[in-house]
Amino acid sequence: MQELVGRLTALDPEASETLKVVTYFDTLVTAGAGLDALLRGAAALSGVVAGADRRGRISRRGPDGQTVRTEPITRSPERACSVGAVWLERIGPHHANDQMIVERLALSLDLIEARRNPVSDLEIVIDPARTVTERTTALAKLRVDPGSRIRIMATRSDTQAASASSAVVPTKYGIVRATLCRTAQEPPSKPAGLGQWVRADHAPDSWDGAVIALRLTDATDPVVDATDLGALLLLARAHDPQEPHDDIRALARLDARSAQVLRALVEADSLRAAAAALGMHHSTLQARHDALTRQLGYDPRTAAGKVRYAASEFLLRLTDPGVAERPAFPQRPHDQTRHERFGNR
């Protein structure tokens, strides 16, 4: 468990603890971890005993990974789940991420419980590794004609199922709920990513687009349709959020003010126009432009540089969805890196 925390920190030392909690449990579930591994993970992250009541059977693990057999003094914070409840044994005020740890622990336990049952028909339908015959058979069980037009909708894993044709599945961006849609219905919950309309037997293509679209949602656009992304879908499909390109890492390292200065440099018609938009003297902005060129490894005002910036900014939103939450031009500079936004999500 501690090794996994170390690997997450090494991948992104500036990422907030909240992001680490989410990624930690998603990684465990994707790897097929059981209840004991989840409890050890929760205890390692929180530094206190983590427990679960699974159909009346109590299991508890300490931060050292060992089984705890004494009676719990407290069960706080606690959260109900499909098979009982999970909790931390924190005496005194809760720490900042205690609620998040318990929430992800409950969600992960729900998911592994669901995994004990046969794979749902929808999971087979959206799985690109399945054969056409397997997907067609699963569609028949869902009473869907393989030649009919459908789309897949992606929502957060903790949202309620929109219909019977819904399942919670792991993806490279974490655990997401998939819902099969046969009509152009309004998403029952937001944020939501809508996949492209496809033949039902090509559902994995729609699911892939839906997951990408969900990552691009924000407060301004709580619902994103993958169809509107066009050729950008090809770029997104090639992106590995665990091993981002150096251009993406360079953008992620910028503090908030530098990121806004860079955006103005790219979007403005001239250096003076960018300076006016930012409220800076043009000579000061020229110095910032030179410094940013050195940091990025390319000039963001050239034609090629603008393309590199646009592609990197788009992919950074897939890696860090909070990027889109920043205003165009902040009222005052501050030194937070983009990764620290995760603490507010």
N, C-alpha and C positions, 0 to 999 in steps of 0.2 A: 504493500500500500504506500509506504513512504517513498519507494522507488518511483512509483507512478507520479506522485506529487513532484518529485525531483525532475522527472522528464517534462512535465508540464511547465515548470518554472524555467527549465533550460530552453524550451521552445519559445517562450515568451516571458522573460523576466519582468516585464512591465504590466502584464495582464493583471486585472484586479482579482481579488480573492473570489468574488462572485462568479466570474468566468471560470476560474479553476474548479469551483464546486460543480458547476454544470458540466463542464468537460470531463471532470473526474468520473462522475456517475455515468455519463453517457458512454465513456470508454469501457467501464466495467460491464455495463449491460450488453454492449455490442460484443464484448469478448466472452459473453456467456457466464458471467459471474453469478454465484448463488447468494443466498441470504447471508451466510457467514462473511463472505467477502465484502458485501455491501455494508454490513455492520462494522467490520474492521475499517473500511474506508471512512465511514461517518465518524468513527471514534478518532481516527488519525487526523482528520480534518478539523475536528472540534476540540480535541484534547481532553474529552471527557468520555465516560461510558455511553455507548449507544445500545439501544434495546429495541426489540420487536415482540409483539404479541401476535403470533401467527396461528390463527384458529385455536386459541387457548394455550398454545405452547410458547413459553417465554424464552427468548435467546438474547444474551447480552455479551458485548465485547468491550474491552478496555482499550485505551490508546496504544498499549503495547501489543495488541492483537490477541491477547489471551481471553479465555472465557471467564466471565465474572459470575460467581454463584451466590453472592450475598444478596439480601433483599434490597431492591432499589430504594434509596432515600427519597428521591424525587423523580418525576417523569415530566421534565420541562426543558424545552418545549416539546409538545406531543402533537401528532397528526394521525388522523384515521386513514386507513387504506382499505382496499377491497377484502383483505383477509384478516383485518384486525386493526393494529395501530403500531406506530413506530415513535421513538422518542430519543432525546438526549437527557442525560442526568446532570444538568447544570444547576449547581447550587449558587444562588445569587442572581444578579442581572444577566440577561442573555447577552452573548457576544453578537457582533454585527451580522455574522453569517449563520447563526444557529437556525433561524427560521428557514433559510434557503437549503441548508444541509438536510433538515428534517423533510422539507417538501420534496427534494430530489430523491431522498431515501424512500419515501412513500411511493413516489411515482415509479422508481426503479423496481421496487418490490411488486407493484401492480403489473409491471411489464413482464417480469420473469415468471409471475404466476400465469399470465396469459400465454407465455411461451411453453408452459407445461402441456397446454392443449395442442391439438393438431394445428398446423399453420392455417390461418384463415384463407378463404377463397380469394379475398381481395389482395392479400399479400402475394399470392401466386400470380394473380392477374397483373400486378405492377412490377413483378420481379423480372428483370431483363435476362437473368440466368436461366429462367424456365424456358422450356420448349414451347413452340406455338400450340402443340397438342395439349400440353398441360394447362396453358392459359385458356385455351378454348373450352376445356373441360370445366375449369373453374368458373368461367363466364356463364356456362350453361347452368351451373348450380346457383348462380346469382340471377338467373333468368334474363341474361343479357345476350342479345344476338351479336356474334363476333364481328359482323359487318356494320353494326349500328355506330352512330357517332356519340362519343362520350368524352368527358374530361375528368381529370383527377384534381381534387382540391387539397391543398396542404394547409393545416392549421397547427397551432401549438399542441403539444402532446397532452397537456392538461385540460384541453377543451372537451366539452361533452360531444359525444358522437352525434353527427348531424343526421345520420340515417343508419339503417342496419348494415349497409355496405360501407363500413368504416373500420379502420384498424390502426393501431399505434405501431410504428415500425422504426427501426434505427436507420439513420442515413449518415453520410460523411459530415453533415452539419449538426448532428445530434438526433434526438428522438422526436419524431413528427407524427401527427395524425393524418392519415390519408382517408379521403372520402370520395366515392365514385358518384359523379353527377351526370344525370341524363338530360337535364334541362338547364337553361341559363338562369339558375336560381341565385338569389342574393346569399352570400356566405352568412351562416347563422352566427358566426363569431369572427372577430377581427383581432389581430391581423390574419390575413389569408392570402395564399398564393394560388393562382389559378393556372392549371396546365393548359396546353393547347388542345383544341378539339381534334380528336383522332379516331380512327377505327378502333373499336373496343379491343381487338386483338393486338393493337399497337399501344396499349395503355402505358407500358414503361416509359415511352417517350413523353407522354403527358405528365406522368409522375415526376420525372426528372425536371421538367420545366416548372412544375408546381413548387418543388422544393427550392429551386433557385429563386423563383418569384417571391416566396415567403421570406427569404433572407433579405430581399430588397425592400420590404415594407418598412414604413416609418409612420410618424404621427400625421404627416401630410398625406401620405398615400398608404392607408392601412390595408388596401387590397391592390395587389399587383397581378396583372395578366401576363403570363409568359409570352403570349402572342405578340405583345407590344415590344418585346425585347429584340425581335428580329434576329439578325446575325450575331448579336451579343450572346445569345444562348450557346453558340459554338465556343466562344471564348470562355464562358462560365463553366461549361462541361469539362474543359481541359484544366481547370483550376483545381489545385490541391490545397485546401485551407491549412493543412498540417505542414506543408512545405511551400510557403508562398515565395514568389519570385523576388529577387533583390529589389526591383523597382517598387514592389508593394511594401516591403520591409522599410524602405527609405521613406515612403509617405507615412507609414505608421509611426515612425520615430519623431516626426515633426510635432512641435507643440501647437496648441490651438491657433495662436496668432500667426505662426509661420505657415500653417495650412491655409489660412484665409488669405494671407498675402500671396501665396502661390496660386490660389484659385483666381484672384484678381488679375495677376500677371498673365495667366492663360486666357482669361475671358475678355479682358479689355482690349480695345483696338490699339492702344498705345501705352507707353510707360506713363505718360502724363495723365492719361485717363484713369489708369489703375491707381495712381497716386491720389487723384482727386476722390475716387470712390472710397479709398482707405483713409483719407484724411491725413496723408503723409506728404512730406516734401519729396519732389521727384528725385533729388540727389540721394536722399535717405533710402528711397525705394530701389534706386539703382544698386546701392550697396547690398540691400537685402536680396535683390535679384542675382547678383554675382555670388553671394554666399549660398543661395539655394541651388544654383547651377553646380557648385562644387559638391554640395551635399547629395544631390540627386544623381550626378554623373552625366547630366544632359541639360541643355538649355530649354526650359519650358516654354519659351516664346517662339522657338522655331516650329516649322510645320511638323517635323518628325517628333519634336519634344512635346507638342500639344497632343499628338496621338498617343505617345507613351504615357503621358499624364492621364489622359481620359481613360485608357485601358486599365492603368494601375488603380485609379480612383474607383472605377467600377468593380474591380476584383477585390479591392480593400473593403468595399461595402459587403461583399460576400463573407470575408474573413471577420470583419468588425461591423455589424449592422448599425452600430451607434454613430458611424461616420455621418450619416444623413441627417442626424438630429441637430447638427450645429447650424446656427444662423449664418447667413452669407457673410456678414461683417460684424464681428463682436463689438460690444461697446467699449471694451478695454482689453488689453492683452493679459494673458495669464500663462502659466507654465505647464499646465497639465498636458500630458501626452494623450493621444487619442485613445489608447487602451484603457485609461482610467475611467472613461465613460461607462464601462461595464458595471462599475460600482453603483451607478444610479439606475440601472435597468431592472 
